[in-house]
Amino acid sequence: MNNIYFFIGTKAQAIKCLPLLRKFVTEENYNVYIIDSGQHVEIVDLILKEFSRKDLIRINLNKNTSNIATFSQSFSWVYKFVVNFLIFNNSTKYNIKNGVCIIHGDTLSTLMGLLWSKKNKLKTLHLESGLTSKKLLSPFPEEIIRRTVSKFSDILIAFDENSYNYLTKNYKNKYIKRISENTIVETIKTKNENIILNTALVTLHRTENLVSKRNLEKFICFLNNLSKTHSIDWYLHEPTFHYLKKHKINIPKNIKTHDLVNHDLFIEYLSKADVVITDGGSIQEECYFLGKKTVIWRETTERVYALNSNMFISKFNIDESINFIFNNKNLSTPHLMSLKPSQEIFDYLKNLVFKN
């Protein structure tokens, strides 16, 4: 039997690994493991609930039962991981055998996955590799994590041409594969949803936007201005809630806030919204496929492949963002494709590593 390990910590990682997970659990000759870092343990549990114990083996590296949301929780979480799984290597009790460890993206869990994989002498495959801002400290710490993980992984999977070209230029001794599309395209189930006019769906969770009180206040000001004409539904990540509380920033009553919902329901809400405001890379990709009018609340984006005329990078400019929402008429139509990137990755990995 071949061993395949998915090191997952965040909501986005679970969602984007889901198509590949489904592929491996339906194939014979594979032992499939989920190594859960515990970063977004509650959300990840919901996403992975479709799998039974017969489908895969679940290993939780952290005993926490709630999501990591504050700086103090993050520090304790990372410290326990380093002590338990890098210094004393408690993974030995799980009988980790030779195989491939799949890690995804640019989060702390991605970096943990790389370290865990190397400690257990596994081949490391990095999904969504090659994204770069070309600025070491922007965004921080994502850019540093991307470069570190790409440098020390064995197999790099790129989802767009820019990433592929960057990888082939800078990491010549790696196995590098360009896949037709991001695996997230396989997770978007759409109906013919009617757009509810003058509604805005909002998310905000990037570290660069949360740690700055000035940036958060500016964002609230933007939403408050927009709320004069739009109904605002803000889906709050726990770290966002905690930083608002830490900075003593109150959300105006005309902005409705909600807890996070499961992915299928979120896609339904996304499809119905008139405009989307986000700083999330995965949500940017979803909006691109769905053809949504989108304000990306960032200075720039590494996902240039997931941009069209109906999307606007705000550069934190309130007036220009408002102007875009009201005056942009270049509406894109949804263009979900029948591509199966998970099958492409499976075939590549099977031929490269699991030939026998």
HELIX and SHEET records of a PDB file:
HELIX    1   1 LYS A   11  VAL A   25  1                                  15    
HELIX    2   2 VAL A   41  ILE A   47  1                                   7    
HELIX    3   3 PHE A   71  PHE A   81  1                                  11    
HELIX    4   4 VAL A   82  ILE A   87  3                                   6    
HELIX    5   5 ASN A   90  TYR A   94  5                                   5    
HELIX    6   6 LEU A  108  LYS A  119  1                                  12    
HELIX    7   7 GLU A  142  PHE A  152  1                                  11    
HELIX    8   8 GLU A  161  ASN A  170  1                                  10    
HELIX    9   9 THR A  183  THR A  187  5                                   5    
HELIX   10  10 THR A  207  LEU A  210  1                                   4    
HELIX   11  11 LYS A  213  LEU A  226  1                                  14    
HELIX   12  12 GLU A  238  LYS A  246  1                                   9    
HELIX   13  13 HIS A  263  LYS A  272  1                                  10    
HELIX   14  14 GLY A  281  LEU A  290  1                                  10    
HELIX   15  15 VAL A  304  ALA A  306  5                                   3    
HELIX   16  16 ILE A  318  ASN A  327  1                                  10    
HELIX   17  17 PRO A  341  LEU A  352  1                                  12    
SHEET    1   A 7 ILE A  57  ASN A  60  0                                        
SHEET    2   A 7 TYR A  30  ASP A  36  1                                        
SHEET    3   A 7 ASN A   2  ILE A   8  1                                        
SHEET    4   A 7 VAL A 100  HIS A 104  1                                        
SHEET    5   A 7 LYS A 123  LEU A 127  1                                        
SHEET    6   A 7 ILE A 155  ALA A 158  1                                        
SHEET    7   A 7 TYR A 175  ARG A 178  1                                        
SHEET    1   B 6 ILE A 255  HIS A 258  0                                        
SHEET    2   B 6 SER A 231  TYR A 235  1                                        
SHEET    3   B 6 ILE A 196  VAL A 202  1                                        
SHEET    4   B 6 ALA A 273  THR A 278  1                                        
SHEET    5   B 6 THR A 294  ILE A 296  1                                        
SHEET    6   B 6 MET A 311  ILE A 313  1                                        
END                                                                             
